[in-house]
Amino acid sequence: MNMDTAYFSAFAALAGSAIGGLTSLVASWLTQRGQFKVQRLAHEIARREDLYKDFIEEASKSYADAIEHDLTEADVSKLILLYALVSRIRVLSSQAVIEQADRVMREIIATYLGPNKPIRDVAVERLKHGELKMDPMYDFSSVCRDELGMEAFAPRLR
């Protein structure tokens, strides 16, 4: 009987050590997995913030240029850059952001196709029509803020 008790005690000690080690390993793995997801999410948010910032900056420059110049005077390379940014937005963003980016592009092209005007005349015209927002990127930036704030793309990281 002493031999059985010794074996049982040794087996219980080994089993306890194994269970403790396995528990520690699983806890460590789950912690690292959670940290990795958080890092991926932070990276994804930063990536989108940079993309949206680049689009807003380039679209603002193109819109200002479109007010005072027509399409024949436009710097086509800037428009191509904008189309490339919209394509990147299509790959990474929600449908709401894509729709607003497309709307901004349509407004820029329509402005290039319209008559050249001083910026003052455009502002007066918009105010007369009740358009208090002079910024064609207003809706785009609002949708981007909502998407980044709500982390609408977080389910992709699971």
N, C-alpha and C positions, 0 to 999 in steps of 0.2 A: 504494500500500500504506500509506503514511503516513496517508492520509485514512481508510482503513478502521480502522486502529489507533486513531486519534483518536476515531472514532465509537464503536468498541467500548469504549474506556476511558470515554467520557462516558456511554454507555448502562449500563455496569457500575456506575459511580458513582451514577447516578440509581436504578438498580434496587436497589442496596445501601441507599441512603437511604430508598427507599420501603419496602423490607422491614423495615428498622430502625424506621421510623416506625410501620408497621403492627403490628409486634411489640410496640412500646411501647404502642400504643393498645389492643391486645387484652389485654395484661397489666394495664393500668390498668382496663379494663372488667371483667375477671375479679375483680380485687381489690375493686372497688366492689360488684360483685354479691355477693361473699362477705360483705362487711361489711354489706350491706343485709339478707341472710338472717340474720346473727347479730343484728342490731338487731330484726328482726321476731320472732325467737325470744325474745329478751329481753323484748320488749313483750308477747308472748303469755303468757309465764310470769308476768310482773308482773300482767297482767290477770286471770289465773286465781287467782293468790295473793290478790288483792283480793277477788275473788268468793267464794273459799272462806272467807276471813277473815270477810267480811260474813255468810255463811250460818252459820258456826259461832257468831258472836256472837249473831245473832238467834235461832237455834235453841236456844242455851243459855238465853237469857232466856225463850223460850216454854216450854221444858221445865220450868224452875223455876216458872213461873207455872202450868203445867198440874198440877204436883204439888199445889199448894195451892188451886186453883180448878177448877170444872167448866166445860164448854163454854159454858154460858149466861153465865158471868162473864168469859169470855175476851175479850180485845181483838182483835176480828176483823181489824182493820187490820194487826196484827202477823202474823197467820196468812196474810193475803193477801200481805204482803211476803215471807214465807217461800216461798209458792207461786211468787211471781215470781222469787225467787232460784233455786229449783229449776228453773224453766223456762229461765233463763239458763244454768244448769249443763248442762241437756240440750242446749243449742245448742253449747256450747264444750268439753264434757268427754267422757272415755271412758265406756264402758258401766259399768265398775266403779264409777266415781265417781257416776254417775247412780243406780245401784242403791242405793248407800249413802245418798245424799241422800233417796231415796224411803223407805228404811227409817227414817231419822231422822224424817221427816214422819209416817209411820205410828205410830211410837212416841210422838210428841208428841200426836197425835190420840187414840190409845188412852189416854194418861195423862189427857188432858182428860175422856175419857168414863168413866174410873175414879173411885173415891171420892177425895175430898180427904184429904190426909195431911200431917202435918208431915214435913219433909225427913229428920228423924232416923229416923222409922218406915220410910221408903223405904230408907234406907241399911241399917238392920238387916234388913229383909226381903230385900234383894239379897244381903247377906252370908250369910244363912241358906240361900239357894238356890245358894250357891257362885258368885255373880256378883261377882267382885272389882272389876270395872270399873263404877264409878258413872256414868261419863261416857257418855251415849248417842252422843256425837260421836266416840268413840275410833276406831271402825272407819272412819268417814268421813274423819277427819283422816289416818289411816294410809294409806288408799288415795290421798288427795290428795298426800301426801308422796311416795309411790311414783311417782305419775304425773308430778309436777313434777321429781323427781330423775332419772327414767328418760327424760324428754323424749319420752314416748310419742307426742306429736303432732308431732314434728319432721318426719316424712316429708311432712306437708301443705305444708311450706314449699318443697319442691322444685319 
